[in-house]
Amino acid sequence: MSSPFQKLFSEKSPLNIDPEKKKAYQDSIQKLHKPKYDAYVNKIKKGYYSDDTDGAGELTYIPPSSEPIMDLKKYAYLKEIAKGGTVKKDGVPASQLARMYE
């Protein structure tokens, strides 16, 4: 038998999310972050040049990385969480939405 607290908690739990809303959210943030994700994958696979001198010196070549490439879904969630509380949808911060719908 469930206690009143358990019943109240389960009703408010983010685990009881409408699957349609979850899919719509996942699709929208993946579409939003797709161009940056493609650039991220390109940098990991081919390497890139970085200017850590504010334009005053030579560019530093960063070779291709051997780290595993994260998938688009994970990349998009990390970007949404990094936004923190500054971006909101219906009054809910992007970081909280990302955690709820992951």
Protein Blocks (a to p, Z undefined) as FASTA:
>chain_A
ZZfklmmmmmmpcklccfklmmmmmmmmmmmmmmmmmmmmmmmmnopaddfkgopaccdd
ddddfbdcddfklmmmmmmmmnmmmbcgehiafklmmmmmZZ
